[in-house]
Amino acid sequence: KNQVEQSPQSLIILEGKNCTLQCNYTVSPFSNLRWYKQDTGRGPVSLTIMTFSENTKSNGRYTATLDADTKQSSLHITASQLSDSASYICVVSAFLGGNEKLTFGTGTRLTIIP
Amino acid sequence: KAGVTQTPRYLIKTRGQQVTLSCSPISGHRSVSWYQQTPGQGLQFLFEYFSETQRNKGNFPGRFSGRQFSNSRSEMNVSTLELGDSALYLCASSLGLVADTQYFGPGTRLTVL
């Protein structure tokens, strides 16, 4: 069964500090991995999309890494800001029968405190 | 370019009723996907429409249905509402290609009493 597990479930850090969120998956056959940021009461916003051949991808202060061998990904946030407070969702795509099927993690709730 | 819009934003219904939610994708996008989000389950995939055809379907009962029009706008219908259907319903649009970025709307908050 395709699964995506994220850790930690929640995280509280001081403004200006760095943090790393983890995503482990058992999705097969792997197509790509995505990270989304979801502010409270809003729809998710795409941060990065990585395919099998990509090890790392950055979007401003967000850097995602992918290890397709161990089926792990991480999202590193540098110099956190109050606006980074949100849920971060890892999504893994499998390509099956000519269609792309997405499996969602339950997210990590990040809170930045001043 | 206008983003994904969803109407209505909030809805209150009672058990047994039916509801129709609407989603207007970004201009030029042919794929619309629907998701249910609850605090306990996270985002659950309902279905995807591409060029008016259902291309993918999640594991939801037949009470959940959808359709897509020729202008790519999509509607989702839930019949015989149950308390457990209370959730945030999100739609996302994309060009419909593999590894394509999905753009989410703000969602419709459905409360079933």
Interface residues (C-beta under 8 A of the other chain):
Chain A: S31 N32 G41 R42 G43 P44 V45 S46 I49 T51 I89 S93 F95 N99 E100 K101 L102 F104 G105 T106 G107
Chain B: V4 Q41 G42 L43 Q44 F45 R55 N56 L90 A92 V98 A99 T101 Q102 Y103 F104 G105 P106 G107
